[in-house]
């Protein structure tokens, strides 16, 4: 029970962090000029930020397919929220990177080797 509450609290902090990253002007323009394998660094950052979504949801005891859906919806919502802020901008590439992060997290979680390792640690 205690692990469930800790996971749920951690998930709430994570969602709050993503929300703040979406609306607070943090000056990441420098990342737009950095490329890794022809990908801008800010797209990689978006994907990495959404990678833990599925892990934290499963740790909090939620069903995986539902939380993949909610992760994609949340990623779209956070990017859409930026459309209404004068100091932020909606970018479809950021949205794709967000969804990619959720999908990669889910694919890692669904790998048989990862499932065996996580079930053995319970």
Beta strands, then each sheet from edge to edge (+ up, - down):
strand 1: 35-36
strand 2: 39-40
sheet 1: 1+ 2-
end
